[in-house]
């Protein structure tokens, strides 16, 4: 089974990005843009043997991670017509990202 690790946006940012996606879709006809919910990808799709153990890890890290700020730097479009937001790197986000990657490698050999 495949899994990915993403950060879901708070409601204000989610709504803002979704409006941008809708506007871009109306202007460009890039309907693919609306197929994916707004999020920040930390780890692209990877194969796992047991999804339940990965879900348990995701739940645990969500419970134990303190909220941190994420700043949006701009918007862009992948060649596949999928819209994305550029995220400004900051230490909290970098630390969280590295922890997730390290944990996934140690716990799930990903």
Backbone as JSON Lines, residues from 0, in Angstrom:
{"i":0,"aa":"X","n":[0.84,-1.17,0.0],"ca":[0.0,0.0,0.0],"c":[0.89,1.24,0.0]}
{"i":1,"aa":"X","n":[0.39,2.3,-0.6],"ca":[1.14,3.56,-0.63],"c":[0.63,4.52,0.44]}
{"i":2,"aa":"X","n":[1.56,5.29,0.99],"ca":[1.24,6.34,1.95],"c":[2.09,7.55,1.59]}
{"i":3,"aa":"X","n":[1.71,8.7,2.11],"ca":[2.51,9.92,1.97],"c":[2.37,10.67,3.28]}
{"i":4,"aa":"X","n":[3.29,11.57,3.55],"ca":[3.21,12.36,4.77],"c":[3.06,13.82,4.38]}
{"i":5,"aa":"X","n":[1.95,14.43,4.79],"ca":[1.67,15.82,4.46],"c":[1.22,16.57,5.7]}
{"i":6,"aa":"X","n":[1.36,17.88,5.66],"ca":[0.81,18.75,6.69],"c":[-0.48,19.33,6.12]}
{"i":7,"aa":"X","n":[-1.56,19.17,6.86],"ca":[-2.83,19.77,6.44],"c":[-2.86,21.22,6.89]}
{"i":8,"aa":"X","n":[-3.45,22.07,6.11],"ca":[-3.48,23.5,6.39],"c":[-4.59,23.86,7.36]}
{"i":9,"aa":"X","n":[-4.37,24.93,8.14],"ca":[-5.47,25.4,8.99],"c":[-6.57,25.96,8.09]}
{"i":10,"aa":"X","n":[-7.73,26.17,8.65],"ca":[-8.9,26.51,7.82],"c":[-8.71,27.81,7.03]}
{"i":11,"aa":"X","n":[-8.11,28.84,7.62],"ca":[-7.91,30.11,6.9],"c":[-7.02,29.92,5.67]}
{"i":12,"aa":"X","n":[-5.89,29.27,5.88],"ca":[-4.96,29.05,4.77],"c":[-5.54,28.07,3.76]}
{"i":13,"aa":"X","n":[-6.22,27.05,4.23],"ca":[-6.87,26.08,3.34],"c":[-7.85,26.82,2.41]}
{"i":14,"aa":"X","n":[-8.71,27.65,3.0],"ca":[-9.71,28.37,2.21],"c":[-9.06,29.33,1.22]}
{"i":15,"aa":"X","n":[-8.0,30.0,1.64],"ca":[-7.28,30.92,0.76],"c":[-6.7,30.16,-0.44]}
{"i":16,"aa":"X","n":[-6.01,29.07,-0.18],"ca":[-5.4,28.29,-1.26],"c":[-6.47,27.69,-2.16]}
{"i":17,"aa":"X","n":[-7.56,27.22,-1.57],"ca":[-8.63,26.62,-2.38],"c":[-9.25,27.66,-3.31]}
{"i":18,"aa":"X","n":[-9.42,28.9,-2.82],"ca":[-9.93,29.98,-3.68],"c":[-8.97,30.24,-4.84]}
{"i":19,"aa":"X","n":[-7.67,30.27,-4.54],"ca":[-6.67,30.46,-5.6],"c":[-6.75,29.32,-6.62]}
{"i":20,"aa":"X","n":[-6.88,28.09,-6.13],"ca":[-6.99,26.95,-7.04],"c":[-8.22,27.1,-7.95]}
{"i":21,"aa":"X","n":[-9.33,27.5,-7.36],"ca":[-10.57,27.66,-8.13],"c":[-10.41,28.76,-9.17]}
{"i":22,"aa":"X","n":[-9.81,29.88,-8.78],"ca":[-9.59,30.98,-9.73],"c":[-8.67,30.55,-10.87]}
{"i":23,"aa":"X","n":[-7.6,29.84,-10.54],"ca":[-6.68,29.36,-11.58],"c":[-7.39,28.4,-12.51]}
{"i":24,"aa":"X","n":[-8.21,27.54,-11.95],"ca":[-8.97,26.58,-12.76],"c":[-9.9,27.31,-13.73]}
{"i":25,"aa":"X","n":[-10.58,28.34,-13.24],"ca":[-11.49,29.11,-14.1],"c":[-10.74,29.82,-15.22]}
{"i":26,"aa":"X","n":[-9.56,30.37,-14.9],"ca":[-8.79,31.12,-15.89],"c":[-8.07,30.23,-16.89]}
{"i":27,"aa":"X","n":[-7.59,29.09,-16.43],"ca":[-6.73,28.27,-17.29],"c":[-7.37,26.97,-17.76]}
{"i":28,"aa":"X","n":[-8.46,26.59,-17.09],"ca":[-9.07,25.31,-17.42],"c":[-8.31,24.12,-16.84]}
{"i":29,"aa":"X","n":[-7.35,24.39,-15.97],"ca":[-6.54,23.32,-15.36],"c":[-7.31,22.66,-14.23]}
{"i":30,"aa":"X","n":[-8.23,21.78,-14.58],"ca":[-9.09,21.14,-13.58],"c":[-8.31,20.2,-12.66]}
{"i":31,"aa":"X","n":[-7.15,19.74,-13.1],"ca":[-6.33,18.87,-12.26],"c":[-5.97,19.55,-10.95]}
{"i":32,"aa":"X","n":[-5.91,20.87,-11.01],"ca":[-5.58,21.66,-9.83],"c":[-6.56,21.42,-8.68]}
{"i":33,"aa":"X","n":[-7.8,21.11,-8.97],"ca":[-8.81,20.93,-7.92],"c":[-8.88,19.5,-7.39]}
{"i":34,"aa":"X","n":[-8.15,18.58,-8.0],"ca":[-8.23,17.18,-7.59],"c":[-7.51,16.91,-6.27]}
{"i":35,"aa":"X","n":[-6.56,17.74,-5.94],"ca":[-5.74,17.5,-4.75],"c":[-6.05,18.56,-3.7]}
{"i":36,"aa":"X","n":[-6.34,18.1,-2.49],"ca":[-6.61,19.02,-1.38],"c":[-5.33,19.79,-1.03]}
{"i":37,"aa":"X","n":[-5.47,21.06,-0.64],"ca":[-4.29,21.83,-0.24],"c":[-3.57,21.19,0.94]}
{"i":38,"aa":"X","n":[-2.26,21.09,0.83],"ca":[-1.44,20.49,1.88],"c":[0.02,20.85,1.61]}
{"i":39,"aa":"X","n":[0.89,20.5,2.55],"ca":[2.32,20.66,2.37],"c":[2.92,19.26,2.44]}
{"i":40,"aa":"X","n":[3.57,18.84,1.38],"ca":[4.13,17.49,1.31],"c":[5.48,17.44,2.03]}
{"i":41,"aa":"X","n":[5.59,16.5,2.96],"ca":[6.87,16.26,3.62],"c":[7.56,15.01,3.09]}
{"i":42,"aa":"X","n":[6.77,14.03,2.66],"ca":[7.32,12.8,2.08],"c":[6.35,12.31,1.02]}
{"i":43,"aa":"X","n":[6.85,12.25,-0.22],"ca":[6.02,11.78,-1.33],"c":[5.63,10.33,-1.11]}
{"i":44,"aa":"X","n":[4.72,9.85,-1.92],"ca":[4.19,8.5,-1.8],"c":[5.3,7.46,-1.67]}
{"i":45,"aa":"X","n":[5.1,6.55,-0.71],"ca":[6.04,5.47,-0.48],"c":[5.25,4.21,-0.15]}
{"i":46,"aa":"X","n":[5.86,3.07,-0.39],"ca":[5.2,1.79,-0.13],"c":[5.41,1.35,1.31]}
{"i":47,"aa":"X","n":[4.35,0.84,1.92],"ca":[4.42,0.3,3.28],"c":[3.77,-1.07,3.29]}
{"i":48,"aa":"X","n":[4.29,-1.92,4.18],"ca":[3.73,-3.27,4.3],"c":[2.47,-3.27,5.15]}
{"i":49,"aa":"X","n":[2.5,-2.48,6.22],"ca":[1.38,-2.47,7.16],"c":[0.93,-1.02,7.39]}
{"i":50,"aa":"X","n":[-0.13,-0.63,6.75],"ca":[-0.6,0.76,6.84],"c":[-1.02,1.14,8.25]}
{"i":51,"aa":"X","n":[-1.5,0.17,9.03],"ca":[-1.96,0.46,10.4],"c":[-0.81,0.98,11.27]}
{"i":52,"aa":"X","n":[0.38,0.41,11.13],"ca":[1.5,0.88,11.94],"c":[1.92,2.29,11.53]}
{"i":53,"aa":"X","n":[1.84,2.57,10.25],"ca":[2.17,3.91,9.76],"c":[1.12,4.91,10.25]}
{"i":54,"aa":"X","n":[-0.15,4.53,10.2],"ca":[-1.22,5.4,10.71],"c":[-1.02,5.69,12.19]}
{"i":55,"aa":"X","n":[-0.63,4.67,12.94],"ca":[-0.38,4.85,14.38],"c":[0.75,5.87,14.59]}
{"i":56,"aa":"X","n":[1.8,5.76,13.8],"ca":[2.9,6.72,13.88],"c":[2.41,8.13,13.54]}
{"i":57,"aa":"X","n":[1.64,8.26,12.45],"ca":[1.12,9.57,12.06],"c":[0.27,10.17,13.18]}
{"i":58,"aa":"X","n":[-0.59,9.36,13.79],"ca":[-1.44,9.83,14.89],"c":[-0.59,10.3,16.06]}
{"i":59,"aa":"X","n":[0.44,9.53,16.4],"ca":[1.29,9.87,17.54],"c":[2.06,11.16,17.29]}
{"i":60,"aa":"X","n":[2.62,11.31,16.12],"ca":[3.39,12.53,15.84],"c":[2.46,13.75,15.79]}
{"i":61,"aa":"X","n":[1.25,13.56,15.33],"ca":[0.28,14.67,15.31],"c":[-0.07,15.1,16.73]}
{"i":62,"aa":"X","n":[-0.18,14.15,17.64],"ca":[-0.52,14.47,19.04],"c":[0.63,15.13,19.78]}
{"i":63,"aa":"X","n":[1.85,14.78,19.44],"ca":[3.0,15.23,20.23],"c":[3.75,16.42,19.63]}
{"i":64,"aa":"X","n":[3.39,16.84,18.44],"ca":[4.08,17.96,17.8],"c":[3.39,19.27,18.14]}
{"i":65,"aa":"X","n":[4.17,20.21,18.62],"ca":[3.62,21.52,18.93],"c":[3.39,22.29,17.62]}
{"i":66,"aa":"X","n":[2.33,23.08,17.58],"ca":[2.07,23.87,16.36],"c":[3.24,24.82,16.07]}
{"i":67,"aa":"X","n":[3.47,25.08,14.81],"ca":[4.48,26.05,14.41],"c":[3.97,26.81,13.19]}
{"i":68,"aa":"X","n":[4.55,27.97,12.98],"ca":[4.09,28.83,11.88],"c":[4.73,28.41,10.57]}
{"i":69,"aa":"X","n":[3.93,28.53,9.52],"ca":[4.42,28.29,8.17],"c":[4.06,29.51,7.34]}
{"i":70,"aa":"X","n":[5.06,30.05,6.64],"ca":[4.85,31.24,5.82],"c":[4.84,30.84,4.35]}
{"i":71,"aa":"X","n":[3.85,31.35,3.64],"ca":[3.73,31.08,2.22],"c":[4.46,32.17,1.44]}
{"i":72,"aa":"X","n":[5.29,31.76,0.5],"ca":[6.14,32.68,-0.24],"c":[5.6,33.04,-1.62]}
{"i":73,"aa":"X","n":[4.7,32.24,-2.15],"ca":[4.17,32.5,-3.48],"c":[3.41,31.29,-3.99]}
{"i":74,"aa":"X","n":[2.99,31.36,-5.24],"ca":[2.27,30.25,-5.85],"c":[2.94,29.87,-7.16]}
{"i":75,"aa":"X","n":[2.72,28.63,-7.57],"ca":[3.31,28.16,-8.81],"c":[2.49,27.0,-9.35]}
{"i":76,"aa":"X","n":[2.89,26.48,-10.49],"ca":[2.16,25.39,-11.14],"c":[3.17,24.37,-11.63]}
{"i":77,"aa":"X","n":[2.96,23.09,-11.24],"ca":[3.79,22.01,-11.78],"c":[3.47,21.86,-13.26]}
{"i":78,"aa":"X","n":[4.37,21.27,-14.04],"ca":[4.09,21.02,-15.46],"c":[2.83,20.18,-15.68]}
{"i":79,"aa":"X","n":[2.44,19.43,-14.67],"ca":[1.25,18.57,-14.77],"c":[-0.04,19.34,-14.5]}
{"i":80,"aa":"X","n":[0.05,20.67,-14.45],"ca":[-1.11,21.54,-14.2],"c":[-1.62,21.44,-12.76]}
{"i":81,"aa":"X","n":[-0.78,21.01,-11.85],"ca":[-1.15,20.97,-10.44],"c":[-0.54,22.19,-9.76]}
{"i":82,"aa":"X","n":[-1.4,22.95,-9.1],"ca":[-1.05,24.18,-8.42],"c":[-0.34,23.86,-7.11]}
{"i":83,"aa":"X","n":[0.66,24.67,-6.73],"ca":[1.28,24.5,-5.41],"c":[1.69,25.85,-4.86]}
{"i":84,"aa":"X","n":[1.84,25.89,-3.54],"ca":[2.31,27.11,-2.88],"c":[3.76,26.89,-2.47]}
{"i":85,"aa":"X","n":[4.56,27.93,-2.65],"ca":[5.94,27.89,-2.18],"c":[5.95,28.22,-0.7]}
{"i":86,"aa":"X","n":[6.61,27.39,0.06],"ca":[6.69,27.57,1.5],"c":[8.06,28.11,1.86]}
{"i":87,"aa":"X","n":[8.09,29.14,2.68],"ca":[9.35,29.68,3.16],"c":[9.91,28.74,4.23]}
{"i":88,"aa":"X","n":[11.14,28.32,4.03],"ca":[11.76,27.42,5.02],"c":[11.97,28.17,6.32]}
{"i":89,"aa":"X","n":[11.74,27.48,7.42],"ca":[12.07,28.01,8.73],"c":[12.58,26.85,9.58]}
{"i":90,"aa":"X","n":[13.2,27.16,10.7],"ca":[13.87,26.13,11.5],"c":[12.88,25.1,12.04]}
{"i":91,"aa":"X","n":[11.72,25.53,12.5],"ca":[10.74,24.58,13.04],"c":[10.27,23.6,11.97]}
{"i":92,"aa":"X","n":[9.98,24.11,10.79],"ca":[9.53,23.25,9.7],"c":[10.66,22.3,9.27]}
{"i":93,"aa":"X","n":[11.87,22.83,9.15],"ca":[13.01,21.99,8.78],"c":[13.25,20.89,9.8]}
{"i":94,"aa":"X","n":[13.21,21.23,11.09],"ca":[13.41,20.24,12.15],"c":[12.33,19.16,12.1]}
{"i":95,"aa":"X","n":[11.09,19.57,11.91],"ca":[9.98,18.61,11.83],"c":[10.15,17.7,10.62]}
{"i":96,"aa":"X","n":[10.48,18.29,9.49],"ca":[10.68,17.52,8.26],"c":[11.78,16.48,8.44]}
{"i":97,"aa":"X","n":[12.92,16.9,9.0],"ca":[14.03,15.97,9.21],"c":[13.66,14.87,10.19]}
{"i":98,"aa":"X","n":[12.91,15.21,11.23],"ca":[12.46,14.19,12.2],"c":[11.58,13.16,11.51]}
{"i":99,"aa":"X","n":[10.63,13.62,10.73],"ca":[9.72,12.7,10.02],"c":[10.52,11.79,9.09]}
{"i":100,"aa":"X","n":[11.42,12.36,8.31],"ca":[12.22,11.55,7.39],"c":[13.07,10.52,8.13]}
{"i":101,"aa":"X","n":[13.68,10.96,9.24],"ca":[14.5,10.04,10.05],"c":[13.64,8.93,10.65]}
{"i":102,"aa":"X","n":[12.49,9.29,11.21],"ca":[11.58,8.3,11.8],"c":[11.1,7.3,10.76]}
{"i":103,"aa":"X","n":[10.7,7.79,9.59],"ca":[10.21,6.89,8.54],"c":[11.3,5.91,8.11]}
{"i":104,"aa":"X","n":[12.53,6.39,8.06],"ca":[13.63,5.51,7.67],"c":[13.89,4.47,8.76]}
{"i":105,"aa":"X","n":[13.94,4.92,10.02],"ca":[14.24,4.0,11.13],"c":[13.11,3.02,11.41]}
{"i":106,"aa":"X","n":[11.88,3.49,11.39],"ca":[10.74,2.66,11.78],"c":[10.18,1.81,10.64]}
{"i":107,"aa":"X","n":[10.27,2.34,9.4],"ca":[9.59,1.69,8.28],"c":[10.5,1.43,7.08]}
{"i":108,"aa":"X","n":[11.8,1.71,7.23],"ca":[12.77,1.51,6.15],"c":[12.36,2.22,4.86]}
{"i":109,"aa":"X","n":[11.83,3.41,5.01],"ca":[11.38,4.2,3.85],"c":[12.41,5.26,3.54]}
